[in-house]
Amino acid sequence: MKLLSLFLSFAKVGVMTFGGGYAMIPILEREIVDKQGWASSEELMDYYAVGQCTPGVIAVNTATFIGYKVGGIVGGIIATLGVVFPSLVIITLIAGILTNFADIPAVKSAFSAIRVCVCVLIFNAVLKLWKGAVKDKGALVLFLLVFVLSVFFDISPVIFVLLCAAAGIVLTRMGVRGK
Amino acid sequence: MIFLRLFWEFFKTGLFAVGGGMATLPFLYDMSTRTGWFTQAKLADMIAVSESTPGPIGVNMATYVGFETAGIPGAVTATLGLICPSIIIILIIARVLKQFRENKTVDAAFYGLRPCSIALIAAAGLLVAKITFLDTEALELGSGIAAFAGLFRWKAVALAAVLLVATRGVKALKKLHPVVFIAASAVIGILFSF
């Protein structure tokens, strides 16, 4: 019964998370803290903070955390499946429909313009993230290195992620951080 | 074995994409060039759909790519691949949450990871911008000012300028959800036959 309500609650969070990220906090707050009482506001912020700085999608990470707290490992898995369930249904439907209409000129025009909007949204996302991440010279150098290398060379992002995690540790040990 | 490859590719994405939905973008871009499962233009369309539909962007993109590659079973496989590392990592961390948050090495690693993640997103964004704003075929047709002017898709450049002002400069519009701008762009695209 508890597992079912975990699944349903997180499916609801999945449906209401439009675009992900910060938009999700008020929805989690209402569903998980106020309605179900599965976690306190402080715990939620902790989960969210850790979910943000661990690999993977933040919404999924937060769901796993709360699910685990409520119902152990099985709870963690059920809550996570709940949060991705609406995406699976909705995206599959839309993708199926779009595939059939993709060759219509109006649809093509619409998507050409939407692509422009996507570029602007990515640009805005980068600017927003920049403020929290590039605070000193060391971080700026890492940013420039990764940016230039990944634009001009065909290197897997995995390599950059591993090297930069190591670089972060080395730079911090060397005392470069914060200067 | 397409399903195994899909699962593996998205497992890697889930394991190494740090910092939320957009962080999966460089991995999807890399996937598109290596596997040929979808074109880069298609990737931009998928971002637009993922931003304008319910659900976390990263999950939506995985489902979309999976569906494009191998139908409904593909969608399920890619999504499960993406969330698998999250489940494993979080279940481990959940037991030692406090120590993890206060661990100096973890904190130091993230000092390096954050600028890396943004740089990767910015680089992938630049490549999306290239196919959106440049008509690379124009360069091969001629040289000189005419060819240079023909290189840019001017309608796209104009729309980008309008959107930049709207999303960054106008206070009343700044807080609006991205879906509003995506929908408005779609209408403009149809009206001005982009």
Chai-1 contact restraints between the chains, C-beta under 6 A:
chainA,res_idxA,chainB,res_idxB,connection_type,confidence,min_distance_angstrom,max_distance_angstrom,comment,restraint_id
A,G14,B,G55,contact,1.0,0.0,6.0,A-B,restraint_1
A,V15,B,P54,contact,1.0,0.0,6.0,A-B,restraint_2
A,T17,B,P56,contact,1.0,0.0,6.0,A-B,restraint_3
A,F18,B,P54,contact,1.0,0.0,6.0,A-B,restraint_4
A,G19,B,E51,contact,1.0,0.0,6.0,A-B,restraint_5
A,G19,B,P178,contact,1.0,0.0,6.0,A-B,restraint_6
A,G20,B,G21,contact,1.0,0.0,6.0,A-B,restraint_7
A,G20,B,P56,contact,1.0,0.0,6.0,A-B,restraint_8
A,G20,B,I57,contact,1.0,0.0,6.0,A-B,restraint_9
A,G21,B,G20,contact,1.0,0.0,6.0,A-B,restraint_10
A,C53,B,F110,contact,1.0,0.0,6.0,A-B,restraint_11
A,T54,B,I89,contact,1.0,0.0,6.0,A-B,restraint_12
A,P55,B,L15,contact,1.0,0.0,6.0,A-B,restraint_13
A,P55,B,V18,contact,1.0,0.0,6.0,A-B,restraint_14
A,G56,B,G14,contact,1.0,0.0,6.0,A-B,restraint_15
A,G56,B,P85,contact,1.0,0.0,6.0,A-B,restraint_16
A,G56,B,S86,contact,1.0,0.0,6.0,A-B,restraint_17
A,V57,B,P56,contact,1.0,0.0,6.0,A-B,restraint_18
A,V57,B,G58,contact,1.0,0.0,6.0,A-B,restraint_19
A,V57,B,V59,contact,1.0,0.0,6.0,A-B,restraint_20
A,I58,B,G20,contact,1.0,0.0,6.0,A-B,restraint_21
A,A59,B,P56,contact,1.0,0.0,6.0,A-B,restraint_22
A,V60,B,I83,contact,1.0,0.0,6.0,A-B,restraint_23
A,V60,B,S86,contact,1.0,0.0,6.0,A-B,restraint_24
A,N61,B,S86,contact,1.0,0.0,6.0,A-B,restraint_25
A,N61,B,I90,contact,1.0,0.0,6.0,A-B,restraint_26
A,T64,B,S86,contact,1.0,0.0,6.0,A-B,restraint_27
A,T64,B,I87,contact,1.0,0.0,6.0,A-B,restraint_28
A,T64,B,I90,contact,1.0,0.0,6.0,A-B,restraint_29
A,F65,B,I90,contact,1.0,0.0,6.0,A-B,restraint_30
A,F65,B,A94,contact,1.0,0.0,6.0,A-B,restraint_31
A,Y68,B,L91,contact,1.0,0.0,6.0,A-B,restraint_32
A,Y68,B,A94,contact,1.0,0.0,6.0,A-B,restraint_33
A,I73,B,L91,contact,1.0,0.0,6.0,A-B,restraint_34
A,G76,B,L91,contact,1.0,0.0,6.0,A-B,restraint_35
A,T80,B,I83,contact,1.0,0.0,6.0,A-B,restraint_36
A,T80,B,I87,contact,1.0,0.0,6.0,A-B,restraint_37
A,V84,B,V59,contact,1.0,0.0,6.0,A-B,restraint_38
A,V84,B,T79,contact,1.0,0.0,6.0,A-B,restraint_39
A,V84,B,I83,contact,1.0,0.0,6.0,A-B,restraint_40
A,P86,B,P54,contact,1.0,0.0,6.0,A-B,restraint_41
A,P86,B,G55,contact,1.0,0.0,6.0,A-B,restraint_42
A,S87,B,G55,contact,1.0,0.0,6.0,A-B,restraint_43
A,S87,B,V59,contact,1.0,0.0,6.0,A-B,restraint_44
A,S87,B,N60,contact,1.0,0.0,6.0,A-B,restraint_45
A,S87,B,T63,contact,1.0,0.0,6.0,A-B,restraint_46
A,L88,B,T63,contact,1.0,0.0,6.0,A-B,restraint_47
A,L88,B,T79,contact,1.0,0.0,6.0,A-B,restraint_48
A,I90,B,T53,contact,1.0,0.0,6.0,A-B,restraint_49
A,I90,B,P54,contact,1.0,0.0,6.0,A-B,restraint_50
A,I91,B,N60,contact,1.0,0.0,6.0,A-B,restraint_51
A,I91,B,T63,contact,1.0,0.0,6.0,A-B,restraint_52
A,I91,B,Y64,contact,1.0,0.0,6.0,A-B,restraint_53
A,T92,B,F67,contact,1.0,0.0,6.0,A-B,restraint_54
A,T92,B,I72,contact,1.0,0.0,6.0,A-B,restraint_55
A,T92,B,A75,contact,1.0,0.0,6.0,A-B,restraint_56
A,I94,B,V49,contact,1.0,0.0,6.0,A-B,restraint_57
A,A95,B,Y64,contact,1.0,0.0,6.0,A-B,restraint_58
A,A95,B,F67,contact,1.0,0.0,6.0,A-B,restraint_59
A,A106,B,I190,contact,1.0,0.0,6.0,A-B,restraint_60
A,S109,B,G189,contact,1.0,0.0,6.0,A-B,restraint_61
A,S109,B,I190,contact,1.0,0.0,6.0,A-B,restraint_62
A,S109,B,S193,contact,1.0,0.0,6.0,A-B,restraint_63
A,S109,B,F194,contact,1.0,0.0,6.0,A-B,restraint_64
A,A110,B,A186,contact,1.0,0.0,6.0,A-B,restraint_65
A,A110,B,G189,contact,1.0,0.0,6.0,A-B,restraint_66
A,A110,B,I190,contact,1.0,0.0,6.0,A-B,restraint_67
A,F111,B,D45,contact,1.0,0.0,6.0,A-B,restraint_68
A,S112,B,G189,contact,1.0,0.0,6.0,A-B,restraint_69
A,S112,B,F194,contact,1.0,0.0,6.0,A-B,restraint_70
A,A113,B,S185,contact,1.0,0.0,6.0,A-B,restraint_71
A,A113,B,I188,contact,1.0,0.0,6.0,A-B,restraint_72
A,A113,B,G189,contact,1.0,0.0,6.0,A-B,restraint_73
A,A113,B,F194,contact,1.0,0.0,6.0,A-B,restraint_74
A,I114,B,A48,contact,1.0,0.0,6.0,A-B,restraint_75
A,I114,B,I182,contact,1.0,0.0,6.0,A-B,restraint_76
A,I114,B,S185,contact,1.0,0.0,6.0,A-B,restraint_77
A,I114,B,A186,contact,1.0,0.0,6.0,A-B,restraint_78
A,R115,B,A44,contact,1.0,0.0,6.0,A-B,restraint_79
A,R115,B,T132,contact,1.0,0.0,6.0,A-B,restraint_80
A,V116,B,T132,contact,1.0,0.0,6.0,A-B,restraint_81
A,V116,B,A156,contact,1.0,0.0,6.0,A-B,restraint_82
A,V116,B,L159,contact,1.0,0.0,6.0,A-B,restraint_83
A,V116,B,A160,contact,1.0,0.0,6.0,A-B,restraint_84
A,C117,B,L163,contact,1.0,0.0,6.0,A-B,restraint_85
A,C117,B,F181,contact,1.0,0.0,6.0,A-B,restraint_86
A,C117,B,I182,contact,1.0,0.0,6.0,A-B,restraint_87
A,C117,B,S185,contact,1.0,0.0,6.0,A-B,restraint_88
A,V118,B,A44,contact,1.0,0.0,6.0,A-B,restraint_89
A,V118,B,I47,contact,1.0,0.0,6.0,A-B,restraint_90
A,V118,B,A48,contact,1.0,0.0,6.0,A-B,restraint_91
A,C119,B,V128,contact,1.0,0.0,6.0,A-B,restraint_92
A,C119,B,A129,contact,1.0,0.0,6.0,A-B,restraint_93
A,C119,B,T132,contact,1.0,0.0,6.0,A-B,restraint_94
A,V120,B,A160,contact,1.0,0.0,6.0,A-B,restraint_95
A,V120,B,L163,contact,1.0,0.0,6.0,A-B,restraint_96
A,V120,B,L164,contact,1.0,0.0,6.0,A-B,restraint_97
A,L121,B,P178,contact,1.0,0.0,6.0,A-B,restraint_98
A,I122,B,G125,contact,1.0,0.0,6.0,A-B,restraint_99
A,N124,B,T167,contact,1.0,0.0,6.0,A-B,restraint_100
A,A125,B,M22,contact,1.0,0.0,6.0,A-B,restraint_101
A,V126,B,I118,contact,1.0,0.0,6.0,A-B,restraint_102
A,V126,B,I121,contact,1.0,0.0,6.0,A-B,restraint_103
A,V126,B,A122,contact,1.0,0.0,6.0,A-B,restraint_104
A,L129,B,I118,contact,1.0,0.0,6.0,A-B,restraint_105
A,A133,B,R114,contact,1.0,0.0,6.0,A-B,restraint_106
A,A133,B,P115,contact,1.0,0.0,6.0,A-B,restraint_107
A,A133,B,I118,contact,1.0,0.0,6.0,A-B,restraint_108
A,V134,B,P115,contact,1.0,0.0,6.0,A-B,restraint_109
A,A139,B,P115,contact,1.0,0.0,6.0,A-B,restraint_110
A,L142,B,G112,contact,1.0,0.0,6.0,A-B,restraint_111
A,L142,B,P115,contact,1.0,0.0,6.0,A-B,restraint_112
A,F143,B,P115,contact,1.0,0.0,6.0,A-B,restraint_113
A,F143,B,A119,contact,1.0,0.0,6.0,A-B,restraint_114
A,V146,B,C116,contact,1.0,0.0,6.0,A-B,restraint_115
A,V146,B,A119,contact,1.0,0.0,6.0,A-B,restraint_116
A,F147,B,A119,contact,1.0,0.0,6.0,A-B,restraint_117
A,F147,B,A122,contact,1.0,0.0,6.0,A-B,restraint_118
A,F147,B,A123,contact,1.0,0.0,6.0,A-B,restraint_119
A,S150,B,A123,contact,1.0,0.0,6.0,A-B,restraint_120
A,V151,B,A123,contact,1.0,0.0,6.0,A-B,restraint_121
A,S156,B,D30,contact,1.0,0.0,6.0,A-B,restraint_122
A,P157,B,P26,contact,1.0,0.0,6.0,A-B,restraint_123
A,P157,B,F27,contact,1.0,0.0,6.0,A-B,restraint_124
A,P157,B,D30,contact,1.0,0.0,6.0,A-B,restraint_125
A,P157,B,L120,contact,1.0,0.0,6.0,A-B,restraint_126
A,V158,B,F16,contact,1.0,0.0,6.0,A-B,restraint_127
A,F160,B,C116,contact,1.0,0.0,6.0,A-B,restraint_128
A,V161,B,F16,contact,1.0,0.0,6.0,A-B,restraint_129
A,C164,B,G112,contact,1.0,0.0,6.0,A-B,restraint_130
A,C164,B,L113,contact,1.0,0.0,6.0,A-B,restraint_131
A,C164,B,C116,contact,1.0,0.0,6.0,A-B,restraint_132
A,A165,B,A109,contact,1.0,0.0,6.0,A-B,restraint_133
A,A165,B,G112,contact,1.0,0.0,6.0,A-B,restraint_134
A,A165,B,L113,contact,1.0,0.0,6.0,A-B,restraint_135
A,A167,B,G112,contact,1.0,0.0,6.0,A-B,restraint_136
A,G168,B,A108,contact,1.0,0.0,6.0,A-B,restraint_137
A,G168,B,A109,contact,1.0,0.0,6.0,A-B,restraint_138
A,G168,B,Y111,contact,1.0,0.0,6.0,A-B,restraint_139
A,G168,B,G112,contact,1.0,0.0,6.0,A-B,restraint_140
A,I169,B,A108,contact,1.0,0.0,6.0,A-B,restraint_141
A,I169,B,A109,contact,1.0,0.0,6.0,A-B,restraint_142
A,T172,B,A108,contact,1.0,0.0,6.0,A-B,restraint_143
A,T172,B,Y111,contact,1.0,0.0,6.0,A-B,restraint_144
A,R177,B,Y111,contact,1.0,0.0,6.0,A-B,restraint_145
